[in-house]
Amino acid sequence: MRLTNLPIDNLRAFVTVTDLGSYTKAGQLLGRTQPAITLQIQRLEELVDRELIQCAGREISLTEAGEVLLRFARQILRLNDEAATLLQRRQLDGTLRIGLPTDYAVAFLQLALTNFIQAHPDVQLEIQCGLSAHLLAQLDADELDIIIAMHGGQPAAGLAFSWAERPIWVAAEGSTVHTVTPVPLAAHNKGCEYRNRMIQALDAIGRPWRIVYASPGVSGLQAAVRNGLGVSAMTRRTLQSGMRVLSEVDGFPSMADIRVGLHYKHSQLSTAGLLLVSHIIECLHDSGQTDVVRIDRNIGAPSRR
């Protein structure tokens, strides 16, 4: 079997066109003419025997095959640039703007970021937390460099790495709050995927519920649960002492997985940013909680044109 080699330059042109939404802008960033960028994309399409980008006037969109290749291309470029940086011993500095979701394991991610700062003291991190939808909008507007966001449906632009988290029902140890009708729920504000999963699961079995506590931060929900104020949905990473896990035996059905993704625009990310992306992915791999974090390797193969 003869393997096909995908040239780094062509992959970089493809990702840059996708990130910037323009062949002309991609050429300006990469120091090439617009026709040269077009030829690189055409050559890449020839190599993979798929149409990757469709154009309608000035608007461009990815085909199904293009969406598949984009994820791999980001990973290939990240590893290529990381290897070049480390071997050439380049100095890392600058500021990275990071977005973390309020409804996820912020403590785990903060530890990963802290370790990165200690290893690269000349890199400054500006971290903010918010709802995933808001973080995605800020990434699109170039107000953030790297984000971790949750997906209720189709993944958004810039997705480079994804995994699944299974929400679990939690209540205070020794509390009977989970037997109350309607079920008192402690949840994040509207728009949170964990909140949506709780409501969907209870509605599916016809069990009434009401929101008794809402907080934008996970620490507030943890305190509300420990104090017996209500039932909530969390992950194993955010489970704390003083909480118990509820199951179908307690009247709480399993909730659907939540897709979590790491997003960035490769064409606009610094070398320090690429190394941070690699560091976060490595931390996820090394977390040891394979029952919680399942790396998404099931990327569907598109049909041949």
Secondary structure, DSSP 8 states (H G I E B T S, - for coil): -------HHHHHHHHHHHHHT-HHHHHHHHT--HHHHHHHHHHHHHHHTS--EEEETTEEEE-HHHHHHHHHHHHHHHHHHHHHHHHHT----EEEEEEEETTS-HHHHHHHHHHHHHH-TTEEEEEEEE-HHHHHHHHHTTS-SEEEEEESSS--TTEEEEEEE--EEEEETT--GGGSSSEEEEE--TT-HHHHHHHHHHHHTT--EEEEEE-SSHHHHHHHHHTTS-BEEE-GGG--TTEEEE-GGGT------EEEEEEE-GGG--HHHHHHHHHHHHHHHTT--TTT-EE----------
